[in-house]
C-alpha cells in the first residue's frame, strides 16, 4: 500500500490501442481492491476527440494525475464522444490505489508522478483486429488516424522501454491472470 498516508499508490497501464490495457487494468484494480480502496481511471474519458492524444495526455497529467499524486481530488472535464465536445465536469477522489489505463498513461512527463508503470505490448495487426472486434464501427473509421498519433508519440517518448514491466496480452487475453500476478509481485512495497 502507499508509502505515505493519504497518498495513493499510482499504477499506469500503458500501450497502444487494442493491446489489452483495459483487461489488465481491470484485473489489477480488482486484485488491489482486496487490500484497500481503488479507483480505475480510463484516459479515453479525457482525450478530446480522435485527434486529442497529445492534449489528452497533458490534461491527464495536470488535472488528474498531479492532484491525485498529492492526495487531492482530481477535477476534470469528460469528453462526450457522441456529441464530439466536452461534457460534464467529473471528480475522481483519491484512494489507496489508483490505476490509470490508456495510451500515454506513463508518458515522459507523467512517469515522475507514478509509482509503477506497465507496458502492454502486441503486434499492430492483432491489436487492430482486437480493437475493432471490441469497439466495432465506432473505432473503425478512426483507427489509422489514432494509430498515427500513437506512433508519433512513441517515436519521441520511451514509455515502452521505461516501463517497470512489459506484458504481452494481445491474441491471448486469457493470459491476464498470469500477467496480473507478475505485476502485483513487482509493485512497490
N, C-alpha and C positions, 0 to 999 in steps of 0.2 A: 504494500500500500504506500501512499505518498510519504516522502521523507519528512515533509513539513506539514503540521496540522493545518487544515483549511486549503492546502494547495493540492489540486488533483494530480494524479499520475496521468500524463498525457501521451497517448499512443496514436501514431499516424499509420494508416494502411493506405499505401500509395501504389500506383501502377497505371498502365494505360487502360483505356476502356475495354471492357469485356474480359479482363484478366481474372476476375473472381474476387475483387476487393470487397464488395458488399457481403458476399458469402462469408469470407474470413472475418471481416469486422463484426458481423452479427454474431458469429461464433465466439469471438474474443469477448464481446460485450456480455453475452450470456454466461460465459465461464467466470468472468470477473464479478458478475452480479452476486455470486455466491459469497463474495468476500466484502462487499460494500455497495454503495450506490454507484451507478454507472449511467453515463449519457453517451449516446451514439449520435454523432453529427455527420450528415452527408453533405459534402461540398456541392453536390448538384443543386441543393436548395439555395445556394448563394451565387452560383455562376450567373451573370446577367446575359443569358441567351447563348446561342450557338457560336458566337464569336467572342465569348466572355471568359475564356480560360484565364488569361493573364490578370484582368481586373478582378475576377473572382478570387484568385489566389491572394491578391492584395487585401480585398475585403475580408476574406477568411482570417488572414494573419492579424489585421488591425482590429476588426470588430468582434471576432470570435476567439481566436487562439490567445491573443495577448491578454485580454481581460480574464479568461479562464486560468491562464498560467499564473496570474496574480491572485487567484481565488475570488475574483469578482464575477457577477453575472455578465453574460455577453448579450448585447442588443444588436440585432442585425435585421436587414430587410430581405425578405424572401423574394425569389424570382418566380413570377407566375408564368410558367412555360406555355400554358394555353393562351393567355392574353398577350404574351410577348412583352411584358413590362413588370416593373417591381410591384409587389403586392404588399401584404401586411408586414408590420414590424413584428419580430419574434424575440423571445428571450430564452437563452439557454443558461440555466443555473449551473454553478459548479457542482461537482460530485466527487466522490473518492477517485473515480477513474473516468476519463473522457477519451473516447475512441473517435478519431476523425477519419473519415473514409472518403476518398475521391482522388482524382488526378490532381497532383500538386499538394497533397496534404503534408508532404515532407519536403516542400521546395526549400531552396537555399536559405531564404530569409526566415522560414518557419522553424527550421531544424534547431536553432539555439533555444527555442522555447519548449521543445518536445523532450520527453524522457526516452522514448524509443521510436524507431520507425521500421516498418516492414514494407518491402517492395514485393508486389505480386506480379509475376512475370508470365509471359506467354507469347507465342508466335502470332503475328498480326492476323493471318488468315483465320486462325482458330478463334482468336479474340473477336474478330468481326462477326463470324458466324454465331458465336455465343451471344454477343450483344444484340444482334439483330433478332435472334430467336427469342431473346428475353424481352426486348422492347418493341419488336415488330416495326410497323410502319412509321412510328413516331421518330425513330432514330435513323432509319434507312436513308432518307434524303440528305441527312446531315453528317453521315459517317465520315466521309473524306474531309469535309470542312473541319470537323472537330479533330480528326486524326492528324491533320496538318498542324494544328495548334499544338497538339501533344508533341509531335516531332520537333517543332521549333523550340519549344520549352526544354525538352530533354537534351537537345543539342548544346544548350547553354547552361544546363543545371545537372549536376552529378547526383541527383536524388537516388537513382538506382544503385550506384556504386557506394554511396554514402550510407545506405540503409544498414541498420543493425542486423537485419535478417532478410534474405530473399527466399521467397517460396514460389512454387510453380503449381497453380491450380487449374489452369485452362485445360479443357479436354478431359479432366478427371476431377470435377468439382467435389467428388466424394472424398478426396484427399484432404479436405478442410480440417477434419478432426486431427490428422497427424500433424498438419501444419500448425494447428492451434496449440497442440502440446509443445511443439518446438518454440513457438512464440512465448507461451507462458513461462517456459523454463528459462528464457533469456531476459525476462522483464527485470528491471532494476528492483532490488530488494530494499 
